[in-house]
């Protein structure tokens, strides 16, 4: 049996160039300035209350609780006891690289304090420079000290029971 040899008029060079051209043109349709052309791929996220100076100016000291709600809207959170303060919280987070965890860049808290008669006594603006970041959800502030795991608690307990261990027990 003889093998049949066919001469092809189809050259692989132009086909490769055409397929490369098709792939490049398809990928160029996916191009955005954010993906390739932008040298600063960071993203900024703003969450919470949108601060409006005119709205804040429309609530002078002596305004009622209802006037505050009409001018500024529903607060992000209120004081724990007796609703004597409204807090309007705004946060700005920035992600420097895609898939990176956004980091807190700025936090602003507009606090409106009320007196016993339900009228505004003070309006204050707090930011990150004014102190530690306060967790309004769990109502906790990070404290100093150390967290001990199970093993270190066992070692510390044993050292208090046995005075012969260095640093343990009272003689």
DRENPA-804567 format. One record per residue: residue in one letter; chain; residue number from 1; x, y, z of N, C-alpha, C in turn. Coordinates in Angstrom, 3 decimals. Example, Ala and Ser with C-alpha at 12.3 -4.5 7.8 and 13.67 -1.06 7.14 Angstrom:
<sites>
   rest   kette    nr       n_px       n_py       n_pz      ca_px      ca_py      ca_pz       c_px       c_py       c_pz
      A       A     1     13.190     -5.690      7.800     12.300     -4.500      7.800     13.200     -3.300      7.800
      S       A     2     12.850     -2.250      7.080     13.670     -1.060      7.140     12.900      0.030      7.870
</sites>
This chain:
<sites>
   rest   kette    nr       n_px       n_py       n_pz      ca_px      ca_py      ca_pz       c_px       c_py       c_pz
      X       A     1      0.814     -1.173      0.000      0.000      0.000      0.000      0.862      1.242      0.000
      X       A     2      0.409      2.094     -0.777      1.152      3.341     -0.884      0.433      4.431     -0.097
      X       A     3      1.221      5.240      0.553      0.646      6.380      1.278      0.397      7.495      0.295
      X       A     4     -0.708      8.125      0.462     -1.051      9.231     -0.414     -0.491     10.532      0.151
      X       A     5      0.213     11.227     -0.639      0.754     12.522     -0.227      0.007     13.607     -0.981
      X       A     6     -0.597     14.487     -0.240     -1.297     15.604     -0.855     -0.498     16.858     -0.622
      X       A     7     -0.430     17.655     -1.584      0.251     18.927     -1.455     -0.793     19.962     -1.063
      X       A     8     -0.521     20.621      0.027     -1.481     21.600      0.531     -1.125     22.975      0.024
      X       A     9     -2.154     23.688     -0.365     -1.949     25.073     -0.776     -2.101     26.003      0.427
      X       A    10     -2.462     25.421      1.552     -2.687     26.198      2.766     -1.371     26.315      3.528
      X       A    11     -0.873     27.518      3.724      0.375     27.741      4.442      0.062     28.064      5.893
      X       A    12      0.848     27.570      6.818      0.583     27.778      8.250      1.008     29.171      8.720
      X       A    13      1.901     29.823      8.024      2.352     31.145      8.442      1.245     32.196      8.405
      X       A    14      0.543     32.387      7.346     -0.534     33.370      7.350     -1.655     32.991      8.311
      X       A    15     -1.911     31.702      8.484     -2.962     31.274      9.421     -2.565     31.619     10.851
      X       A    16     -1.297     31.432     11.172     -0.822     31.785     12.516     -0.896     33.277     12.758
      X       A    17     -0.542     34.049     11.755     -0.606     35.504     11.881     -2.053     35.972     12.020
      X       A    18     -2.953     35.356     11.269     -4.370     35.736     11.351     -4.947     35.358     12.713
      X       A    19     -4.619     34.164     13.216     -5.141     33.756     14.519     -4.561     34.630     15.631
      X       A    20     -3.298     35.009     15.528     -2.693     35.911     16.503     -3.385     37.269     16.469
      X       A    21     -3.681     37.748     15.275     -4.376     39.021     15.131     -5.773     38.965     15.754
      X       A    22     -6.474     37.840     15.569     -7.798     37.681     16.166     -7.735     37.656     17.705
      X       A    23     -6.745     36.952     18.251     -6.597     36.879     19.707     -6.265     38.254     20.283
      X       A    24     -5.369     38.981     19.664     -4.985     40.314     20.139     -6.170     41.266     20.079
      X       A    25     -6.929     41.213     18.993     -8.081     42.119     18.886     -9.161     41.752     19.896
      X       A    26     -9.332     40.461     20.194    -10.319     40.058     21.204     -9.893     40.525     22.582
      X       A    27     -8.604     40.400     22.895     -8.129     40.841     24.202     -8.123     42.359     24.335
      X       A    28     -7.941     43.064     23.242     -7.946     44.526     23.334     -9.332     45.055     23.641
      X       A    29    -10.359     44.276     23.350    -11.714     44.692     23.702    -11.907     44.660     25.208
      X       A    30    -11.109     43.866     25.925    -11.202     43.770     27.383    -10.394     44.855     28.080
      X       A    31     -9.642     45.634     27.351     -8.770     46.648     27.932     -9.579     47.794     28.524
      X       A    32     -9.235     48.138     29.757     -9.767     49.352     30.367     -8.594     50.114     30.950
      X       A    33     -8.767     51.390     31.156     -7.700     52.194     31.746     -7.380     51.725     33.146
      X       A    34     -8.380     51.205     33.878     -8.170     50.777     35.257     -7.271     49.546     35.309
      X       A    35     -7.380     48.677     34.285     -6.615     47.434     34.311     -5.174     47.622     33.861
      X       A    36     -4.974     48.284     32.754     -3.642     48.295     32.159     -3.026     49.690     32.141
      X       A    37     -3.743     50.685     31.655     -3.162     51.988     31.419     -2.972     52.827     32.663
      X       A    38     -3.710     52.557     33.726     -3.631     53.376     34.926     -2.434     52.946     35.763
      X       A    39     -1.576     53.887     36.107     -0.409     53.553     36.906     -0.715     53.495     38.394
      X       A    40     -1.900     53.937     38.787     -2.303     53.920     40.184     -3.578     53.084     40.317
      X       A    41     -3.453     51.783     40.549     -4.633     50.913     40.551     -5.396     50.914     41.869
      X       A    42     -5.164     51.856     42.752     -5.825     51.849     44.052     -7.299     52.235     43.926
      X       A    43     -8.088     51.770     44.894     -9.509     52.082     44.952     -9.813     52.709     46.300
      X       A    44    -10.718     53.677     46.310    -11.137     54.331     47.546    -12.617     54.072     47.741
      X       A    45    -12.978     53.622     48.949    -14.365     53.327     49.296    -14.806     54.272     50.401
      X       A    46    -15.940     54.923     50.221    -16.512     55.778     51.251    -17.815     55.134     51.705
      X       A    47    -17.948     54.930     53.008    -19.132     54.274     53.555    -19.697     55.108     54.688
      X       A    48    -20.993     55.009     54.871    -21.640     55.663     55.997    -22.269     56.988     55.629
      X       A    49    -22.323     57.876     56.606    -22.979     59.166     56.472    -22.212     60.069     55.514
      X       A    50    -22.925     60.682     54.596    -22.309     61.653     53.684    -22.412     63.025     54.342
      X       A    51    -21.269     63.570     54.694    -21.203     64.820     55.447    -21.609     65.995     54.566
      X       A    52    -22.586     66.775     55.034    -23.060     67.954     54.316    -23.021     69.135     55.283
      X       A    53    -22.130     70.088     55.026    -21.940     71.215     55.937    -23.199     72.060     56.064
      X       A    54    -23.956     72.227     54.981    -25.193     73.014     55.055    -26.207     72.359     55.977
      X       A    55    -26.294     71.031     55.933    -27.223     70.323     56.822    -26.802     70.476     58.279
      X       A    56    -25.495     70.413     58.533    -25.001     70.580     59.909    -25.251     71.996     60.388
      X       A    57    -25.063     72.987     59.511    -25.300     74.383     59.889    -26.775     74.658     60.163
      X       A    58    -27.666     73.858     59.591    -29.097     74.069     59.815    -29.561     73.511     61.152
      X       A    59    -28.654     72.911     61.917    -28.981     72.375     63.238    -28.146     73.116     64.279
      X       A    60    -28.598     74.291     64.731    -27.837     75.013     65.761    -28.104     74.426     67.148
      X       A    61    -27.300     74.841     68.092    -27.530     74.445     69.482    -28.898     74.965     69.893
      X       A    62    -29.679     74.110     70.548    -31.032     74.469     70.954    -32.098     73.849     70.067
      X       A    63    -31.697     73.201     68.969    -32.658     72.544     68.084    -33.247     71.311     68.762
      X       A    64    -34.438     70.933     68.341    -35.078     69.753     68.928    -34.560     68.482     68.244
      X       A    65    -34.867     67.356     68.865    -34.474     66.056     68.331    -35.092     65.820     66.949
      X       A    66    -36.338     66.262     66.771    -37.024     66.097     65.492    -36.372     66.930     64.396
      X       A    67    -35.932     68.144     64.737    -35.245     68.987     63.755    -33.929     68.346     63.304
      X       A    68    -33.246     67.718     64.241    -31.994     67.033     63.902    -32.277     65.877     62.952
      X       A    69    -33.318     65.098     63.233    -33.659     63.968     62.372    -34.074     64.432     60.977
      X       A    70    -34.795     65.547     60.890    -35.202     66.070     59.588    -34.011     66.597     58.791
      X       A    71    -33.096     67.284     59.453    -31.967     67.904     58.750    -30.859     66.896     58.415
      X       A    72    -30.522     66.024     59.351    -29.378     65.128     59.162    -29.775     63.695     58.814
      X       A    73    -31.019     63.338     59.037    -31.453     61.976     58.759    -31.254     61.067     59.955
      X       A    74    -31.508     59.788     59.732    -31.360     58.792     60.796    -29.887     58.625     61.149
      X       A    75    -29.545     58.648     62.439    -28.136     58.503     62.819    -27.619     57.087     62.573
      X       A    76    -26.319     56.962     62.442    -25.689     55.653     62.280    -25.880     54.822     63.535
      X       A    77    -25.768     55.461     64.683    -26.002     54.807     65.972    -26.362     55.879     66.994
      X       A    78    -26.911     55.449     68.103    -27.264     56.379     69.181    -26.548     55.957     70.447
      X       A    79    -26.585     56.829     71.436    -25.969     56.511     72.722    -26.700     55.344     73.367
      X       A    80    -26.001     54.591     74.179    -26.561     53.397     74.789    -27.687     53.714     75.764
      X       A    81    -27.524     54.757     76.543    -28.500     55.079     77.573    -29.274     56.341     77.213
      X       A    82    -30.576     56.276     77.266    -31.494     57.417     77.142    -31.419     58.183     75.815
      X       A    83    -30.724     57.680     74.805    -30.602     58.359     73.509    -30.161     59.812     73.648
      X       A    84    -29.199     60.074     74.522    -28.754     61.454     74.716    -27.769     61.929     73.662
      X       A    85    -27.412     61.077     72.692    -26.495     61.489     71.622    -26.796     60.707     70.350
      X       A    86    -26.670     61.398     69.212    -26.755     60.777     67.897    -25.360     60.801     67.297
      X       A    87    -24.966     59.696     66.674    -23.667     59.616     66.032    -23.861     59.332     64.543
      X       A    88    -23.268     60.184     63.702    -23.280     60.013     62.248    -21.861     59.666     61.835
      X       A    89    -21.653     58.424     61.360    -20.311     57.896     61.140    -20.026     57.772     59.647
      X       A    90    -18.847     58.209     59.249    -18.391     58.091     57.864    -16.982     57.519     57.874
      X       A    91    -16.742     56.550     56.995    -15.419     55.946     56.904    -14.939     55.966     55.458
      X       A    92    -13.641     56.181     55.307    -13.005     56.095     53.996    -11.942     55.021     54.084
      X       A    93    -12.066     54.038     53.219    -11.104     52.942     53.162    -10.426     52.961     51.800
      X       A    94     -9.174     52.513     51.776     -8.425     52.507     50.527     -7.778     51.145     50.338
      X       A    95     -7.886     50.655     49.110     -7.231     49.405     48.731     -6.174     49.792     47.716
      X       A    96     -4.920     49.503     48.027     -3.815     49.943     47.186     -3.563     49.009     46.004
      X       A    97     -3.890     47.741     46.162     -3.669     46.742     45.120     -4.918     45.872     45.048
      X       A    98     -5.238     45.387     43.871     -6.401     44.502     43.726     -6.241     43.293     44.647
      X       A    99     -7.318     42.834     45.197     -7.387     41.694     46.111     -6.742     41.973     47.460
      X       A   100     -6.366     43.191     47.734     -5.814     43.567     49.024     -6.969     43.935     49.952
      X       A   101     -6.783     43.733     51.239     -7.809     44.111     52.205     -7.826     45.639     52.318
      X       A   102     -9.003     46.269     52.179     -9.059     47.728     52.295     -8.641     48.185     53.695
      X       A   103     -7.845     49.242     53.750     -7.364     49.784     55.030     -8.102     51.073     55.344
      X       A   104     -8.367     51.277     56.625     -9.061     52.476     57.075     -8.127     53.668     56.951
      X       A   105     -8.521     54.654     56.137     -7.712     55.835     55.903     -8.226     57.002     56.735
      X       A   106     -9.544     57.135     56.816    -10.130     58.260     57.537    -11.462     57.826     58.128
      X       A   107    -11.749     58.331     59.304    -13.038     58.088     59.938    -13.499     59.385     60.577
      X       A   108    -14.721     59.769     60.279    -15.287     60.984     60.852    -16.565     60.624     61.590
      X       A   109    -16.729     61.198     62.748    -17.934     60.989     63.541    -18.502     62.358     63.880
      X       A   110    -19.733     62.582     63.456    -20.459     63.791     63.829    -21.331     63.407     65.008
      X       A   111    -21.081     63.984     66.163    -21.827     63.659     67.376    -22.725     64.835     67.737
      X       A   112    -24.001     64.541     67.927    -24.972     65.549     68.334    -25.457     65.156     69.731
      X       A   113    -25.162     65.998     70.734    -25.514     65.701     72.120    -26.781     66.456     72.520
      X       A   114    -27.641     65.759     73.253    -28.903     66.343     73.703    -28.903     66.486     75.220
      X       A   115    -29.639     67.491     75.685    -29.812     67.693     77.116    -31.029     66.925     77.613
      X       A   116    -31.369     67.138     78.869    -32.507     66.448     79.477    -33.830     66.865     78.831
      X       A   117    -33.892     68.080     78.279    -35.121     68.565     77.654    -35.256     68.130     76.188
      X       A   118    -34.292     67.355     75.657    -34.368     66.880     74.280    -33.876     67.883     73.258
      X       A   119    -33.167     68.904     73.700    -32.612     69.928     72.808    -31.103     69.726     72.652
      X       A   120    -30.582     70.151     71.514    -29.147     70.009     71.230    -28.355     70.905     72.176
      X       A   121    -27.376     70.293     72.848    -26.493     71.063     73.729    -25.113     71.264     73.112
      X       A   122    -24.705     70.329     72.263    -23.364     70.422     71.664    -23.330     69.597     70.384
      X       A   123    -22.586     70.083     69.395    -22.317     69.342     68.168    -20.802     69.236     68.039
      X       A   124    -20.305     68.025     67.864    -18.862     67.814     67.810    -18.505     66.956     66.604
      X       A   125    -17.335     67.241     66.021    -16.780     66.436     64.931    -15.549     65.721     65.453
      X       A   126    -15.523     64.411     65.308    -14.372     63.625     65.727    -13.800     62.925     64.514
      X       A   127    -12.485     62.768     64.524    -11.805     62.063     63.440    -10.796     61.104     64.016
      X       A   128    -10.020     60.486     63.147     -9.014     59.528     63.615     -7.915     60.199     64.417
      X       A   129     -7.656     61.444     64.160     -6.587     62.124     64.888     -6.984     62.452     66.322
      X       A   130     -8.297     62.365     66.621     -8.771     62.704     67.960     -8.623     61.567     68.964
      X       A   131     -8.228     60.415     68.538     -8.066     59.316     69.491     -8.149     57.972     68.818
      X       A   132     -8.382     56.981     69.629     -8.466     55.623     69.124     -9.755     55.424     68.351
      X       A   133     -9.714     54.458     67.447    -10.916     54.099     66.707    -11.815     53.318     67.648
      X       A   134    -13.052     53.734     67.753    -14.005     53.133     68.667    -14.935     52.225     67.879
      X       A   135    -15.127     50.995     68.351    -15.994     50.041     67.674    -17.425     50.261     68.150
      X       A   136    -18.245     50.929     67.320    -19.607     51.256     67.713    -20.532     50.048     67.671
      X       A   137    -20.160     49.016     66.954    -21.020     47.843     66.843    -20.987     47.031     68.132
      X       A   138    -19.803     46.656     68.589    -19.721     45.846     69.797    -19.559     46.694     71.047
      X       A   139    -19.443     48.012     70.852    -19.295     48.959     71.948    -18.085     48.635     72.834
      X       A   140    -16.983     48.291     72.174    -15.749     48.001     72.893    -14.626     48.856     72.342
      X       A   141    -13.661     49.092     73.187    -12.453     49.803     72.803    -11.287     48.856     73.016
      X       A   142    -10.340     48.788     72.078     -9.194     47.901     72.287     -8.458     48.281     73.568
      X       A   143     -8.104     47.282     74.362     -7.443     47.531     75.635     -6.025     47.006     75.593
      X       A   144     -5.212     47.522     76.504     -3.862     47.016     76.644     -3.903     45.695     77.391
      X       A   145     -2.800     45.010     77.404     -2.768     43.707     78.054     -2.445     42.654     77.031
      X       A   146     -2.431     41.412     77.514     -2.098     40.357     76.569     -3.125     39.236     76.659
      X       A   147     -3.378     38.651     75.511     -4.242     37.482     75.452     -3.366     36.258     75.628
      X       A   148     -3.803     35.353     76.490     -3.030     34.147     76.712     -3.760     32.964     76.107
      X       A   149     -3.003     32.102     75.466     -3.619     30.889     74.952     -3.669     29.838     76.059
      X       A   150     -4.225     28.686     75.753     -4.450     27.649     76.752     -3.142     27.177     77.384
      X       A   151     -2.115     26.953     76.555     -0.842     26.445     77.057     -0.166     27.437     78.003
      X       A   152     -0.168     28.710     77.667      0.475     29.696     78.550     -0.294     29.860     79.856
      X       A   153     -1.617     29.677     79.843     -2.373     29.710     81.097     -2.002     28.540     81.995
      X       A   154     -1.796     27.348     81.419     -1.397     26.170     82.193     -0.026     26.397     82.818
      X       A   155      0.920     26.922     82.027      2.276     27.151     82.537      2.260     28.193     83.642
      X       A   156      1.515     29.287     83.461      1.444     30.315     84.504      0.777     29.769     85.763
      X       A   157     -0.252     28.960     85.614     -0.925     28.364     86.786     -0.022     27.407     87.526
      X       A   158      0.753     26.608     86.789      1.668     25.658     87.420      2.799     26.386     88.120
      X       A   159      3.263     27.474     87.548      4.371     28.197     88.185      3.926     28.878     89.469
      X       A   160      2.644     29.200     89.601      2.150     29.811     90.841      1.972     28.769     91.939
      X       A   161      1.728     27.514     91.543      1.538     26.450     92.525      2.863     25.907     93.043
      X       A   162      3.876     25.846     92.199      5.168     25.264     92.589      6.183     26.369     92.798
      X       A   163      6.550     26.655     94.062      7.505     27.738     94.315      8.915     27.418     93.840
      X       A   164      9.240     26.142     93.564     10.604     25.808     93.138     10.865     26.198     91.686
      X       A   165      9.808     26.443     90.937      9.995     26.860     89.551     10.378     28.333     89.565
      X       A   166     11.413     28.711     88.800     11.824     30.126     88.797     10.671     31.042     88.413
      X       A   167     10.444     32.040     89.223      9.393     33.006     88.979      8.044     32.525     89.462
      X       A   168      7.963     31.392     90.105      6.668     30.852     90.520      6.479     30.891     92.024
      X       A   169      5.258     31.042     92.416      4.814     30.952     93.807      5.500     31.936     94.739
      X       A   170      4.955     32.051     95.907      5.579     32.886     96.945      6.254     31.994     97.932
      X       A   171      7.459     32.300     98.416      8.190     31.429     99.339      7.584     31.370    100.692
</sites>
